[in-house]
């Protein structure tokens, strides 16, 4: 699932760059919906990965590093998810 989400993220970046030149409201709306779906799936995948690696790790120092890395990845996913939700609701409000 993680590989599909990463490929979706790459497609989302490409669609965003294309939309910078086309300036299409429909493409922007599709990018916003795609971003919400992709970052929701990516967040679920990251939570499962953190849970599995925490169960496999053996030391307290490894768990500390894992906690920091997991918190950072989840924080970035939540920020991007929130940004796409705001973009989607802002687009809907303007129309």
N, C-alpha and C positions, 0 to 999 in steps of 0.2 A: 504494500500500500504506500509505503514511503517513496518508492521510486516513481509511482504514478503521480503522487502529489508534487514531487520535485519537477517532473516533466510538465505538469500543469502550471507550476510556478514559472517555469521558463516560458511557456506559451503565454502566460499572463503578462510577463515583462515585454515580450515581443509585441503583443496586442496593444499594450500601453504606449510603446514607442511609435507604433504605426498610427495610433490615435492622436499623437502629438502633431502629426502632419495632416491627418484627415479632418480632425476636429469634428467627429461625428458623435452626436448625443446618444444614438442607439448603441454604438460600439462602447461608449463610456458606461452605459447602463449594463451592458453585457459583461464588461470587465469588472464592474463592481459586484455583480452577482457571482461571477466566477471567483473573484477574490474572497468573498465571504465563504463560498463552498470549499475552496482550496485551503484557506487558512483554518477553517473548522476541522477539516480532515487532517491537516498537518498537525494541529494542536493535539488531536486525539492520538495520532501516531507517536508524537513526541512524548506524551504522557505514558503510553505503553512501553516505549523504549526506556524511559527513565525508570519505570517500575521494574522492568526486567533486568537492567544493568545494576540496579540497587540490590536486587535479590542475589545477583551473582558476585558482587564485590565482597572482598574479604576484610579490608581494613578500614579503620576510622578515617585515615587521611584520604583514602580513595573515595569514601562516602562524602567527605567534605568537598572535595573537588567536583564530584558528581552533582552535589546539591547546588553549587554555584553555577556550573555549566547548564544544568537543567533549568534553574531559575532564569538564566539569561535567555535560553532558547524559547521558553514559554512566554517570557516577557515580550520578546520581539514578535512572537506570533500573535499575542493578545493585542499589542499595539497596532499591528497591521490589520488584524481582524476588525478592530474598533474603527480604524481609519476607513476601511471599505464600507462598514455599516454606516458611518457618518456620510460618506460620499453618496451612498445609495439613497439614504433618506433626504439628503440635501437636493439630489437630482429630482426625486419625487416631489419635493415641496416646490421647486421652481416651476414644475409643469403644472 
